[in-house]
């Protein structure tokens, strides 16, 4: 089982990352799926997405859960039947799952030059400290995107603007954490964001600040 990394964020929050190297046939034959999930896999046009979906189920198994323990709300947010919080992400050949006793978000993204083309759609406050000429510019953009995407998963409220309502404080190439905020009407909520880079991928976990 190629669990690439396990991260113990705190005593209540654990992350597992899977490196997807198995064939689709292997994953299918080693994953127990409920009928709904099996139909969902069969409808996927991309084998990469199929393998990621199945790898997430193997990560669930590593946590001691089955596919039947995972459900989704009306907005597509994943939930666990036992009431614990879960967040899921996958990108290319990596999949990640975090499980916690409190609200949590996770995101993983491959670092690519094309993120510069969409930076204006999610960079707001952060433009004040980003340096387009920095050798770490792509890395920083990817981290900010990962943080905001994980915040969106955690906050689970439609219509929240990545650019206008989410703020990520500066984070350098040698840092592993920063602070992020969600500004929603008259409410300000503070979050701790942990970041990681490996094999050309950016990764972020967000949890509410105590």
DRENPA-3360 file (N, C-alpha, C; in nm, 2 decimals, always signed):
BEGIN
1 = XXXXXXXX = +0.08/-0.12/+0.00/+0.00/+0.00/+0.00/+0.09/+0.12/+0.00 ~ +0.09/+0.20/-0.11/+0.18/+0.32/-0.12/+0.13/+0.44/-0.05 ~ +0.11/+0.43/+0.09/+0.08/+0.56/+0.16/+0.21/+0.64/+0.16 ~ +0.21/+0.75/+0.09/+0.33/+0.83/+0.07/+0.37/+0.90/+0.20 ~ +0.27/+0.95/+0.28/+0.30/+1.03/+0.40/+0.18/+1.03/+0.49 ~ +0.21/+1.02/+0.62/+0.11/+1.04/+0.72/+0.15/+1.16/+0.81 ~ +0.06/+1.25/+0.83/+0.08/+1.37/+0.90/-0.01/+1.38/+1.02 ~ +0.05/+1.39/+1.14/-0.03/+1.41/+1.26/-0.04/+1.56/+1.29;
9 = XXXXXXXX = -0.14/+1.63/+1.25/-0.15/+1.77/+1.26/-0.16/+1.81/+1.41 ~ -0.25/+1.74/+1.48/-0.26/+1.75/+1.63/-0.32/+1.62/+1.68 ~ -0.35/+1.61/+1.80/-0.40/+1.49/+1.86/-0.54/+1.45/+1.80 ~ -0.61/+1.54/+1.74/-0.74/+1.51/+1.69/-0.75/+1.51/+1.53 ~ -0.64/+1.54/+1.47/-0.64/+1.56/+1.32/-0.53/+1.48/+1.26 ~ -0.56/+1.39/+1.17/-0.46/+1.30/+1.10/-0.48/+1.30/+0.95 ~ -0.37/+1.31/+0.88/-0.37/+1.32/+0.73/-0.30/+1.20/+0.67 ~ -0.35/+1.14/+0.57/-0.28/+1.04/+0.49/-0.28/+1.07/+0.35;
17 = XXXXXXXX = -0.16/+1.06/+0.28/-0.15/+1.09/+0.14/-0.10/+0.96/+0.07 ~ -0.17/+0.94/-0.04/-0.15/+0.82/-0.12/-0.08/+0.85/-0.25 ~ +0.02/+0.78/-0.29/+0.08/+0.79/-0.42/+0.02/+0.69/-0.51 ~ -0.05/+0.74/-0.61/-0.13/+0.65/-0.70/-0.04/+0.59/-0.81 ~ +0.01/+0.47/-0.79/+0.09/+0.40/-0.88/+0.03/+0.27/-0.94 ~ -0.08/+0.23/-0.87/-0.14/+0.10/-0.91/-0.23/+0.12/-1.04 ~ -0.25/+0.01/-1.11/-0.33/+0.01/-1.23/-0.48/+0.02/-1.18 ~ -0.57/+0.05/-1.28/-0.71/+0.06/-1.25/-0.76/-0.08/-1.21;
25 = XXXXXXXX = -0.72/-0.18/-1.28/-0.77/-0.31/-1.25/-0.73/-0.36/-1.11 ~ -0.61/-0.33/-1.07/-0.56/-0.36/-0.93/-0.65/-0.29/-0.83 ~ -0.67/-0.16/-0.85/-0.75/-0.08/-0.75/-0.89/-0.13/-0.75 ~ -0.95/-0.16/-0.86/-1.09/-0.21/-0.86/-1.10/-0.34/-0.79 ~ -1.00/-0.43/-0.80/-1.01/-0.56/-0.74/-0.98/-0.56/-0.59 ~ -0.92/-0.45/-0.55/-0.88/-0.44/-0.41/-0.96/-0.34/-0.33 ~ -1.07/-0.29/-0.39/-1.15/-0.19/-0.32/-1.30/-0.24/-0.31 ~ -1.36/-0.23/-0.20/-1.50/-0.27/-0.18/-1.58/-0.14/-0.19;
33 = XXXXXXXX = -1.67/-0.14/-0.29/-1.75/-0.02/-0.32/-1.90/-0.06/-0.30 ~ -1.98/+0.04/-0.25/-2.12/+0.03/-0.25/-2.17/+0.05/-0.40 ~ -2.29/+0.01/-0.43/-2.34/+0.02/-0.57/-2.33/+0.16/-0.62 ~ -2.37/+0.26/-0.54/-2.37/+0.40/-0.59/-2.23/+0.44/-0.63 ~ -2.12/+0.40/-0.55/-1.99/+0.44/-0.58/-1.94/+0.37/-0.71 ~ -1.97/+0.24/-0.72/-1.93/+0.16/-0.84/-1.99/+0.22/-0.97 ~ -2.11/+0.27/-0.96/-2.17/+0.33/-1.08/-2.11/+0.46/-1.11 ~ -2.07/+0.53/-1.00/-2.00/+0.66/-1.02/-1.87/+0.64/-1.09;
41 = XXXXXXXX = -1.79/+0.54/-1.05/-1.66/+0.51/-1.11/-1.68/+0.48/-1.26 ~ -1.78/+0.40/-1.29/-1.80/+0.35/-1.42/-1.84/+0.47/-1.52 ~ -1.90/+0.57/-1.46/-1.94/+0.69/-1.54/-1.82/+0.79/-1.57 ~ -1.71/+0.77/-1.49/-1.60/+0.86/-1.51/-1.53/+0.84/-1.64 ~ -1.50/+0.94/-1.72/-1.44/+0.93/-1.85/-1.29/+0.92/-1.84 ~ -1.23/+0.97/-1.73/-1.09/+0.98/-1.71/-1.04/+0.86/-1.62 ~ -0.95/+0.78/-1.67/-0.89/+0.67/-1.58/-0.82/+0.73/-1.46 ~ -0.76/+0.85/-1.48/-0.69/+0.92/-1.37/-0.78/+0.95/-1.26;
49 = XXXXXXXX = -0.90/+1.00/-1.29/-1.00/+1.03/-1.19/-1.05/+0.90/-1.13 ~ -1.07/+0.79/-1.20/-1.11/+0.67/-1.15/-1.01/+0.61/-1.05 ~ -0.89/+0.62/-1.08/-0.78/+0.57/-0.99/-0.77/+0.65/-0.87 ~ -0.79/+0.79/-0.88/-0.79/+0.87/-0.76/-0.91/+0.84/-0.67 ~ -1.03/+0.82/-0.73/-1.15/+0.79/-0.65/-1.12/+0.66/-0.57 ~ -1.07/+0.56/-0.64/-1.05/+0.43/-0.57/-0.94/+0.44/-0.46 ~ -0.83/+0.53/-0.49/-0.73/+0.55/-0.39/-0.78/+0.61/-0.27 ~ -0.87/+0.70/-0.28/-0.94/+0.76/-0.17/-1.00/+0.66/-0.08;
57 = XXXXXXXX = -1.07/+0.56/-0.14/-1.13/+0.45/-0.07/-1.03/+0.37/+0.00 ~ -0.91/+0.35/-0.05/-0.81/+0.27/+0.01/-0.75/+0.35/+0.13 ~ -0.75/+0.48/+0.12/-0.71/+0.57/+0.23/-0.81/+0.56/+0.34 ~ -0.94/+0.56/+0.31/-1.04/+0.54/+0.41/-1.02/+0.41/+0.48 ~ -0.99/+0.30/+0.41/-0.96/+0.17/+0.47/-0.85/+0.18/+0.57 ~ -0.74/+0.26/+0.53/-0.63/+0.28/+0.62/-0.67/+0.35/+0.75 ~ -0.77/+0.43/+0.74/-0.82/+0.50/+0.86/-0.92/+0.41/+0.94 ~ -0.95/+0.29/+0.88/-1.05/+0.20/+0.95/-1.19/+0.22/+0.91;
65 = XXXXXXXX = -1.21/+0.29/+0.80/-1.35/+0.31/+0.75/-1.37/+0.23/+0.62 ~ -1.49/+0.22/+0.58/-1.53/+0.16/+0.45/-1.59/+0.26/+0.36 ~ -1.61/+0.23/+0.23/-1.68/+0.32/+0.14/-1.82/+0.35/+0.19 ~ -1.89/+0.26/+0.26/-2.02/+0.28/+0.31/-2.03/+0.38/+0.43 ~ -1.91/+0.40/+0.49/-1.91/+0.50/+0.60/-1.91/+0.65/+0.55 ~ -1.88/+0.66/+0.42/-1.87/+0.80/+0.36/-2.00/+0.83/+0.29 ~ -2.05/+0.95/+0.32/-2.17/+1.00/+0.25/-2.15/+1.15/+0.21 ~ -2.24/+1.20/+0.13/-2.22/+1.34/+0.08/-2.35/+1.42/+0.11;
73 = XXXXXXXX = -2.33/+1.55/+0.15/-2.45/+1.63/+0.17/-2.50/+1.68/+0.03 ~ -2.60/+1.77/+0.04/-2.67/+1.81/-0.08/-2.57/+1.90/-0.17 ~ -2.47/+1.95/-0.11/-2.37/+2.03/-0.19/-2.25/+1.95/-0.23 ~ -2.25/+1.82/-0.20/-2.14/+1.74/-0.24/-2.02/+1.73/-0.14 ~ -2.04/+1.79/-0.02/-1.94/+1.78/+0.08/-1.94/+1.64/+0.15 ~ -1.82/+1.58/+0.16/-1.81/+1.45/+0.22/-1.83/+1.45/+0.37 ~ -1.90/+1.35/+0.42/-1.93/+1.34/+0.56/-1.90/+1.20/+0.60 ~ -1.87/+1.18/+0.73/-1.86/+1.04/+0.79/-1.98/+1.01/+0.87;
81 = XXXXXXXX = -2.03/+0.89/+0.87/-2.15/+0.86/+0.94/-2.13/+0.87/+1.09 ~ -2.01/+0.85/+1.14/-1.99/+0.86/+1.29/-1.97/+1.00/+1.34 ~ -1.98/+1.10/+1.25/-1.98/+1.24/+1.30/-1.85/+1.31/+1.29 ~ -1.74/+1.23/+1.27/-1.61/+1.30/+1.25/-1.61/+1.38/+1.12 ~ -1.52/+1.47/+1.12/-1.50/+1.56/+1.00/-1.40/+1.50/+0.90 ~ -1.43/+1.51/+0.77/-1.34/+1.46/+0.67/-1.33/+1.56/+0.56 ~ -1.21/+1.56/+0.50/-1.19/+1.64/+0.37/-1.10/+1.56/+0.28 ~ -1.13/+1.57/+0.15/-1.07/+1.48/+0.05/-1.01/+1.57/-0.06;
89 = XXXXXXXX = -0.90/+1.53/-0.12/-0.84/+1.60/-0.23/-0.76/+1.50/-0.31 ~ -0.75/+1.53/-0.44/-0.66/+1.45/-0.53/-0.61/+1.53/-0.65 ~ -0.49/+1.51/-0.69/-0.44/+1.58/-0.81/-0.34/+1.49/-0.88 ~ -0.37/+1.45/-1.00/-0.28/+1.37/-1.08/-0.26/+1.24/-1.01 ~ -0.13/+1.21/-0.96/-0.10/+1.08/-0.90/-0.09/+1.09/-0.75 ~ -0.16/+1.18/-0.69/-0.16/+1.18/-0.54/-0.31/+1.21/-0.49 ~ -0.34/+1.14/-0.38/-0.47/+1.16/-0.32/-0.45/+1.18/-0.17 ~ -0.53/+1.25/-0.11/-0.52/+1.28/+0.03/-0.65/+1.28/+0.11;
97 = XXXXXXXX = -0.65/+1.24/+0.23/-0.77/+1.24/+0.32/-0.72/+1.29/+0.45 ~ -0.80/+1.38/+0.51/-0.78/+1.42/+0.65/-0.91/+1.39/+0.73 ~ -0.89/+1.34/+0.85/-1.00/+1.31/+0.94/-0.97/+1.38/+1.07 ~ -1.08/+1.45/+1.13/-1.06/+1.52/+1.25/-1.18/+1.53/+1.33 ~ -1.17/+1.57/+1.46/-1.28/+1.58/+1.55/-1.34/+1.72/+1.53 ~ -1.28/+1.81/+1.45/-1.33/+1.94/+1.43/-1.32/+1.97/+1.28 ~ -1.39/+2.08/+1.24/-1.39/+2.12/+1.09/-1.25/+2.13/+1.04 ~ -1.23/+2.08/+0.92/-1.10/+2.08/+0.86/-1.11/+2.08/+0.71;
105 = XXXXXXXX = -1.01/+2.13/+0.64/-1.01/+2.14/+0.49/-0.88/+2.10/+0.44 ~ -0.87/+2.04/+0.32/-0.75/+1.99/+0.27/-0.75/+2.01/+0.12 ~ -0.63/+2.04/+0.06/-0.62/+2.05/-0.09/-0.48/+2.02/-0.13 ~ -0.47/+1.95/-0.25/-0.34/+1.92/-0.31/-0.35/+1.96/-0.45 ~ -0.25/+2.02/-0.50/-0.24/+2.07/-0.64/-0.10/+2.05/-0.70 ~ -0.10/+2.01/-0.83/+0.03/+2.01/-0.90/+0.07/+2.15/-0.93 ~ +0.20/+2.18/-0.91/+0.25/+2.32/-0.94/+0.27/+2.33/-1.09 ~ +0.20/+2.42/-1.15/+0.21/+2.44/-1.29/+0.21/+2.59/-1.33;
113 = XXXXXXXX = +0.28/+2.62/-1.43/+0.29/+2.76/-1.48/+0.15/+2.82/-1.51 ~ +0.06/+2.74/-1.55/-0.07/+2.79/-1.59/-0.15/+2.85/-1.48 ~ -0.10/+2.83/-1.35/-0.18/+2.90/-1.24/-0.16/+3.05/-1.25 ~ -0.06/+3.10/-1.32/-0.04/+3.24/-1.33/-0.15/+3.31/-1.41 ~ -0.21/+3.23/-1.50/-0.32/+3.28/-1.59/-0.45/+3.30/-1.51 ~ -0.47/+3.23/-1.40/-0.59/+3.25/-1.32/-0.57/+3.32/-1.19 ~ -0.45/+3.36/-1.17/-0.41/+3.43/-1.04/-0.51/+3.54/-1.01 ~ -0.55/+3.62/-1.10/-0.63/+3.74/-1.08/-0.77/+3.70/-1.03;
121 = XXXXXXXX = -0.81/+3.57/-1.05/-0.94/+3.53/-1.00/-0.94/+3.49/-0.85 ~ -0.83/+3.47/-0.79/-0.83/+3.43/-0.65/-0.73/+3.51/-0.56 ~ -0.65/+3.59/-0.63/-0.55/+3.67/-0.55/-0.61/+3.81/-0.53 ~ -0.63/+3.85/-0.41/-0.68/+3.98/-0.37/-0.58/+4.05/-0.28 ~ -0.60/+4.04/-0.15/-0.51/+4.10/-0.05/-0.36/+4.05/-0.08 ~ -0.35/+3.93/-0.12/-0.21/+3.87/-0.13/-0.13/+3.94/-0.24 ~ -0.19/+4.01/-0.33/-0.11/+4.08/-0.43/-0.01/+4.18/-0.37 ~ -0.04/+4.23/-0.25/+0.04/+4.33/-0.18/+0.18/+4.27/-0.14;
129 = XXXXXXXX = +0.19/+4.14/-0.13/+0.32/+4.09/-0.09/+0.38/+3.99/-0.19 ~ +0.30/+3.95/-0.29/+0.36/+3.86/-0.39/+0.45/+3.93/-0.49 ~ +0.56/+3.86/-0.52/+0.66/+3.92/-0.62/+0.66/+3.83/-0.74 ~ +0.60/+3.89/-0.85/+0.59/+3.81/-0.98/+0.73/+3.76/-1.03 ~ +0.84/+3.83/-0.99/+0.97/+3.80/-1.04/+1.04/+3.70/-0.95 ~ +0.98/+3.66/-0.84/+1.04/+3.57/-0.74/+1.05/+3.43/-0.80 ~ +1.16/+3.36/-0.77/+1.17/+3.22/-0.82/+1.07/+3.13/-0.75 ~ +1.01/+3.18/-0.64/+0.91/+3.10/-0.57/+0.77/+3.14/-0.60;
137 = XXXXXXXX = +0.75/+3.22/-0.70/+0.62/+3.28/-0.73/+0.51/+3.17/-0.76 ~ +0.55/+3.07/-0.84/+0.45/+2.96/-0.88/+0.42/+2.88/-0.75 ~ +0.52/+2.86/-0.67/+0.50/+2.78/-0.54/+0.41/+2.86/-0.45 ~ +0.43/+2.99/-0.44/+0.34/+3.07/-0.35/+0.20/+3.08/-0.40 ~ +0.18/+3.10/-0.53/+0.05/+3.10/-0.59/-0.02/+2.97/-0.56 ~ +0.05/+2.86/-0.58/-0.01/+2.72/-0.56/-0.05/+2.71/-0.41 ~ +0.04/+2.75/-0.32/+0.00/+2.73/-0.18/-0.12/+2.82/-0.15 ~ -0.12/+2.94/-0.20/-0.24/+3.03/-0.17/-0.37/+2.96/-0.22;
145 = XXXXXXXX = -0.36/+2.91/-0.34/-0.48/+2.84/-0.40/-0.52/+2.73/-0.31 ~ -0.42/+2.64/-0.27/-0.45/+2.53/-0.19/-0.51/+2.57/-0.06 ~ -0.46/+2.67/+0.00/-0.52/+2.72/+0.13/-0.66/+2.77/+0.11 ~ -0.69/+2.85/+0.01/-0.82/+2.90/-0.01/-0.92/+2.79/-0.05 ~ -0.87/+2.69/-0.13/-0.96/+2.58/-0.17/-0.99/+2.50/-0.05 ~ -0.89/+2.47/+0.04/-0.92/+2.40/+0.16/-1.01/+2.48/+0.26 ~ -1.00/+2.61/+0.26/-1.09/+2.69/+0.34/-1.23/+2.68/+0.29 ~ -1.25/+2.68/+0.16/-1.38/+2.66/+0.10/-1.44/+2.53/+0.14;
153 = XXXXXXXX = -1.36/+2.42/+0.13/-1.42/+2.29/+0.17/-1.45/+2.29/+0.32 ~ -1.37/+2.36/+0.40/-1.40/+2.36/+0.55/-1.52/+2.44/+0.58 ~ -1.53/+2.56/+0.52/-1.64/+2.66/+0.55/-1.77/+2.61/+0.49 ~ -1.77/+2.55/+0.38/-1.89/+2.48/+0.32/-2.01/+2.58/+0.31 ~ -1.98/+2.70/+0.25/-2.09/+2.79/+0.23/-2.08/+2.85/+0.09 ~ -2.18/+2.83/+0.01/-2.18/+2.87/-0.13/-2.17/+3.02/-0.14 ~ -2.10/+3.06/-0.24/-2.09/+3.21/-0.27/-1.98/+3.28/-0.21 ~ -1.90/+3.22/-0.13/-1.78/+3.28/-0.06/-1.68/+3.31/-0.17;
161 = XXXXXXXX = -1.63/+3.43/-0.18/-1.53/+3.47/-0.28/-1.39/+3.44/-0.24 ~ -1.32/+3.36/-0.32/-1.18/+3.34/-0.29/-1.10/+3.47/-0.29 ~ -1.13/+3.56/-0.38/-1.05/+3.68/-0.39/-1.09/+3.79/-0.29 ~ -1.22/+3.80/-0.26/-1.26/+3.92/-0.18/-1.28/+3.88/-0.03 ~ -1.31/+3.75/+0.00/-1.35/+3.72/+0.13/-1.25/+3.62/+0.20 ~ -1.15/+3.58/+0.13/-1.04/+3.49/+0.19/-0.91/+3.57/+0.18 ~ -0.84/+3.57/+0.30/-0.71/+3.64/+0.31/-0.61/+3.54/+0.36 ~ -0.50/+3.53/+0.29/-0.39/+3.45/+0.34/-0.27/+3.54/+0.37;
169 = XXXXXXXX = -0.22/+3.53/+0.49/-0.10/+3.62/+0.53/+0.02/+3.56/+0.46 ~ +0.13/+3.65/+0.45/+0.25/+3.61/+0.38/+0.31/+3.47/+0.43 ~ +0.36/+3.40/+0.33/+0.42/+3.27/+0.36/+0.54/+3.26/+0.27 ~ +0.66/+3.23/+0.33/+0.78/+3.22/+0.26/+0.81/+3.08/+0.21 ~ +0.91/+3.06/+0.13/+0.94/+2.93/+0.07/+0.99/+2.83/+0.18 ~ +1.04/+2.89/+0.29/+1.09/+2.80/+0.40/+1.00/+2.79/+0.52 ~ +0.88/+2.84/+0.50/+0.78/+2.83/+0.61/+0.69/+2.71/+0.59 ~ +0.63/+2.67/+0.70/+0.54/+2.55/+0.69/+0.40/+2.59/+0.74;
177 = XXXXXXXX = +0.37/+2.71/+0.78/+0.24/+2.75/+0.83/+0.22/+2.90/+0.81 ~ +0.10/+2.94/+0.81/+0.06/+3.08/+0.81/-0.08/+3.10/+0.87 ~ -0.13/+3.22/+0.86/-0.27/+3.24/+0.91/-0.35/+3.28/+0.80 ~ -0.48/+3.24/+0.80/-0.57/+3.28/+0.69/-0.70/+3.32/+0.76 ~ -0.78/+3.40/+0.68/-0.90/+3.46/+0.74/-1.01/+3.44/+0.63 ~ -1.14/+3.42/+0.68/-1.25/+3.44/+0.60/-1.34/+3.55/+0.66 ~ -1.37/+3.65/+0.57/-1.45/+3.76/+0.60/-1.58/+3.74/+0.54 ~ -1.68/+3.72/+0.62/-1.82/+3.69/+0.57/-1.92/+3.78/+0.64;
185 = XXXXXXXX = -1.96/+3.89/+0.56/-2.04/+3.99/+0.62/-1.97/+4.06/+0.74 ~ -2.03/+4.05/+0.86/-1.97/+4.11/+0.97/-1.89/+4.02/+1.06 ~ -1.87/+3.90/+1.00/-1.79/+3.80/+1.08/-1.65/+3.78/+1.02 ~ -1.56/+3.76/+1.11/-1.42/+3.74/+1.08/-1.38/+3.61/+1.15 ~ -1.34/+3.51/+1.07/-1.30/+3.38/+1.13/-1.15/+3.36/+1.09 ~ -1.07/+3.32/+1.19/-0.93/+3.30/+1.17/-0.90/+3.15/+1.17 ~ -0.80/+3.11/+1.08/-0.77/+2.97/+1.06/-0.62/+2.96/+1.05 ~ -0.57/+2.84/+1.10/-0.43/+2.81/+1.08/-0.42/+2.72/+0.95;
193 = XXXXXXXX = -0.32/+2.76/+0.87/-0.29/+2.69/+0.75/-0.15/+2.63/+0.75 ~ -0.15/+2.50/+0.73/-0.02/+2.43/+0.72/+0.00/+2.39/+0.58 ~ +0.12/+2.41/+0.53/+0.16/+2.38/+0.39/+0.27/+2.29/+0.38 ~ +0.28/+2.22/+0.26/+0.38/+2.13/+0.23/+0.41/+2.12/+0.08 ~ +0.53/+2.10/+0.04/+0.56/+2.08/-0.10/+0.64/+1.95/-0.12 ~ +0.60/+1.87/-0.22/+0.67/+1.74/-0.24/+0.65/+1.71/-0.39 ~ +0.76/+1.67/-0.45/+0.75/+1.61/-0.59/+0.67/+1.70/-0.69 ~ +0.69/+1.83/-0.67/+0.62/+1.92/-0.76/+0.47/+1.95/-0.73;
201 = XXXXXXXX = +0.43/+1.91/-0.61/+0.29/+1.93/-0.57/+0.29/+2.03/-0.45 ~ +0.18/+2.11/-0.44/+0.16/+2.19/-0.32/+0.04/+2.13/-0.24 ~ +0.05/+2.15/-0.11/-0.05/+2.08/-0.03/-0.08/+2.17/+0.09 ~ -0.21/+2.18/+0.13/-0.24/+2.26/+0.24/-0.35/+2.20/+0.33 ~ -0.35/+2.22/+0.46/-0.45/+2.18/+0.55/-0.49/+2.31/+0.63 ~ -0.62/+2.33/+0.65/-0.66/+2.44/+0.72/-0.75/+2.39/+0.84 ~ -0.73/+2.45/+0.96/-0.81/+2.42/+1.08/-0.84/+2.55/+1.15 ~ -0.95/+2.56/+1.22/-0.98/+2.68/+1.29/-0.88/+2.71/+1.40;
209 = XX = -0.84/+2.84/+1.41/-0.75/+2.88/+1.51/-0.82/+2.87/+1.65 ~ -0.74/+2.83/+1.75/-0.80/+2.82/+1.89/-0.80/+2.96/+1.95;
% end
